[in-house]
């Protein structure tokens, strides 16, 4: 939710908005320091993560919204502002992907599978999906992967180099936030390649990197926390409307609010392939 006026927003780097991290991430409120979210039974204010997950309504800055095309599915389009938004930011802004490049995506859950779709939409010549779950790898081929690597039975780096003729990929996306896969991403790219880190890890988690290779072979390690709402969100909606992004295929489960806890538990166990969406009011028919 960019404020539009801080140091970073003015520079066009909305994904680093200072106001967002100060007021929303730091205080759980909106940019006037208050919350608009209250518990119905007691009137007690609820300080929120982002805009108010699992709430029927939420207040957001105008900078953070874009109209949804009427041809797009209502519930499934919820992922445009999350998994797809994160993937687009990684491929477009962090990796600066160009048509004809090769990409490896390590971790093919909700964000990772969206990275596969965006990579194919951007004209990826070889798009390699890496995971330990065979069902997710099967789904990855539907999301745009040209090759799959099962990390539980194959050497990820060796297999990626084999697929790319010994060179490595132009871009490796790490979508898990794991030290092992972080290192794999840096090792899977070609000389001069870009390793883009999307997955979040617990605070304090570190990963070792071969400094000499990083310097001599000009490998770039880039962090990416999401897209840029004012610049990217309208483009993402257009790509989905044109069919370049398969929004409905990416969502494999729609649950009610009462089923949300069980769905979160299943997601934590890795049992959700793709993305799950909570339908707050399933009785409402959306035009």
Secondary structure in CASP SS format (residue, H / E / C, confidence):
PFRMAT SS
TARGET T0000
AUTHOR 0000-0000-0000
METHOD secondary structure of the structure
MODEL  1
X C 1.00
X C 1.00
X C 1.00
X C 1.00
X C 1.00
X C 1.00
X H 1.00
X H 1.00
X H 1.00
X H 1.00
X C 1.00
X C 1.00
X C 1.00
X H 1.00
X H 1.00
X H 1.00
X C 1.00
X H 1.00
X H 1.00
X H 1.00
X H 1.00
X H 1.00
X H 1.00
X H 1.00
X H 1.00
X H 1.00
X H 1.00
X C 1.00
X C 1.00
X C 1.00
X C 1.00
X C 1.00
X C 1.00
X C 1.00
X C 1.00
X C 1.00
X C 1.00
X E 1.00
X C 1.00
X C 1.00
X C 1.00
X C 1.00
X C 1.00
X C 1.00
X E 1.00
X C 1.00
X C 1.00
X C 1.00
X C 1.00
X C 1.00
X C 1.00
X C 1.00
X C 1.00
X C 1.00
X C 1.00
X C 1.00
X C 1.00
X C 1.00
X C 1.00
X C 1.00
X C 1.00
X H 1.00
X H 1.00
X H 1.00
X C 1.00
X C 1.00
X C 1.00
X C 1.00
X C 1.00
X C 1.00
X C 1.00
X C 1.00
X C 1.00
X C 1.00
X C 1.00
X H 1.00
X H 1.00
X H 1.00
X H 1.00
X H 1.00
X H 1.00
X C 1.00
X H 1.00
X H 1.00
X H 1.00
X H 1.00
X H 1.00
X H 1.00
X H 1.00
X H 1.00
X H 1.00
X H 1.00
X H 1.00
X H 1.00
X C 1.00
X C 1.00
X C 1.00
X C 1.00
X C 1.00
X C 1.00
X C 1.00
X E 1.00
X E 1.00
X E 1.00
X E 1.00
X E 1.00
X C 1.00
X C 1.00
X C 1.00
X H 1.00
X H 1.00
X H 1.00
X H 1.00
X H 1.00
X H 1.00
X H 1.00
X H 1.00
X H 1.00
X H 1.00
X H 1.00
X H 1.00
X C 1.00
X C 1.00
X C 1.00
X C 1.00
X E 1.00
X E 1.00
X E 1.00
X E 1.00
X E 1.00
X E 1.00
X C 1.00
X C 1.00
X H 1.00
X H 1.00
X H 1.00
X H 1.00
X H 1.00
X H 1.00
X H 1.00
X H 1.00
X H 1.00
X C 1.00
X C 1.00
X C 1.00
X C 1.00
X E 1.00
X E 1.00
X E 1.00
X E 1.00
X C 1.00
X C 1.00
X C 1.00
X C 1.00
X C 1.00
X H 1.00
X H 1.00
X H 1.00
X H 1.00
X H 1.00
X H 1.00
X H 1.00
X H 1.00
X C 1.00
X C 1.00
X C 1.00
X C 1.00
X C 1.00
X E 1.00
X E 1.00
X E 1.00
X E 1.00
X E 1.00
X E 1.00
X C 1.00
X C 1.00
X C 1.00
X C 1.00
X H 1.00
X H 1.00
X H 1.00
X H 1.00
X H 1.00
X H 1.00
X H 1.00
X H 1.00
X H 1.00
X H 1.00
X E 1.00
X E 1.00
X E 1.00
X E 1.00
X E 1.00
X E 1.00
X E 1.00
X E 1.00
X E 1.00
X C 1.00
X C 1.00
X C 1.00
X C 1.00
X C 1.00
X C 1.00
X C 1.00
X C 1.00
X C 1.00
X C 1.00
X C 1.00
X C 1.00
X C 1.00
X H 1.00
X H 1.00
X H 1.00
X H 1.00
X H 1.00
X H 1.00
X C 1.00
X C 1.00
X C 1.00
X E 1.00
X E 1.00
X E 1.00
X E 1.00
X C 1.00
X C 1.00
X C 1.00
X C 1.00
X C 1.00
X H 1.00
X H 1.00
X H 1.00
X H 1.00
X H 1.00
X H 1.00
X H 1.00
X H 1.00
X H 1.00
X H 1.00
X H 1.00
X H 1.00
X H 1.00
X C 1.00
X C 1.00
X C 1.00
X C 1.00
X C 1.00
X H 1.00
X H 1.00
X H 1.00
X H 1.00
X E 1.00
X E 1.00
X E 1.00
X E 1.00
X E 1.00
X E 1.00
X H 1.00
X H 1.00
X H 1.00
X H 1.00
X H 1.00
X H 1.00
X H 1.00
X H 1.00
X H 1.00
X H 1.00
X H 1.00
X H 1.00
X C 1.00
X C 1.00
X C 1.00
X C 1.00
X C 1.00
X C 1.00
X E 1.00
X E 1.00
X E 1.00
X E 1.00
X E 1.00
X C 1.00
X C 1.00
X C 1.00
X C 1.00
X C 1.00
X C 1.00
X C 1.00
X C 1.00
END
